[in-house]
């Protein structure tokens, strides 16, 4: 990188992985880097850039929807852990459970 330009490591942001069924609001984008210091803040940042996303993940009360799971660096978070702190190098995976039976 030329002097004065940030490298990829210096500008690293948390990454949100979006499942295929929730990519409508993102125009098909599967991975987004967002600014946020908690899981909820990162979801809100995706919503800010792609309106309609948040309502697919959390309900009107701000709770995680029934068929959605959140993983932080491949570790499943409890359903009430949306305030979990994230670091710039973290990866948040949103997983849509398949309903049926």
N, C-alpha and C positions, 0 to 999 in steps of 0.2 A: 504494500500500500504506500502511496506517496505520503510525505510528511503532512501532518495535519488532518489526515483522513482516518476515521475510526476503522479498526479491524473488526471482523465478525465477532471476536471474543469481547471486545470492548462495548459493543452495542447489543449484546445478547439480551433477549427478553424471554419471559416464560412462553412456552408454546402450547397451544390448545389444539388437540386432535379431535376432529369432528367426524362422527359417523355418517355414512352415506345418506341415511334417511333424514338427517338434520342439516344437510347441505343446501337446501332450497334457498334460505336467506343468504347464504354465503356465495351463491352463484356456482356451487360445485367445489369450492375451495375446501380442501381436507385438513390443512395445517395453517394455523395463523399464529404469528408472534404478536403478543399484546402486552400492554403495560398494566401491571396489577401486582399487588402484594398479598392478595388472598385468592383462593379459588373463586369466591363470589365476585371479586373485583375483575378477575380475568374473564368470567362469563359476561359481566357487565360491559367490559371493553369490546368483546365480540359483538354484543348487542348494539353498542354505539356505532360500530362500523357496518353492521349488518342487521338492521331492524327486523324483528320477528324471530330472532334466534333464541332469546332468553325464554320466551314462553314455551318453547319446545322442551326446555331443560328444567325449569322451575315453575311452580304454580303461582297463583296470585298472592299467596301468603309468603312467597319467597322460599318455600321448601322444595327440595328435590322431588321431581315427579316420580311416581311409583315405578315406572319401568326404565328409569335412568340410573346408571351407576357412574361414579367418578373415581378415576384412578390418578394418583399422583406418583409419577415415576414408577409405574407398574404395581403400585400398592393400592388396593381398594380402600377408599375412605369410608368411614361410617356415614350414614345418610344425613346426619346433623353436622357434618364437618365442613360446610361451605366457607367457614371463616378461617380454615387452615391457611397458614402463611405459606407463600410460595417465594422461591428465589429465582433470579433471572435464568438460571440454567435448568429450571424444572420443566417437566412435561406433564400437562393435564390431559388425560384421555377421558372423553365422554363416551360412554358405552350405552347404546340403546338395546335393552333386553327385548328379545322377540317374544311377543305374547302369543298365546295359542294353547292348544291342547286337545 
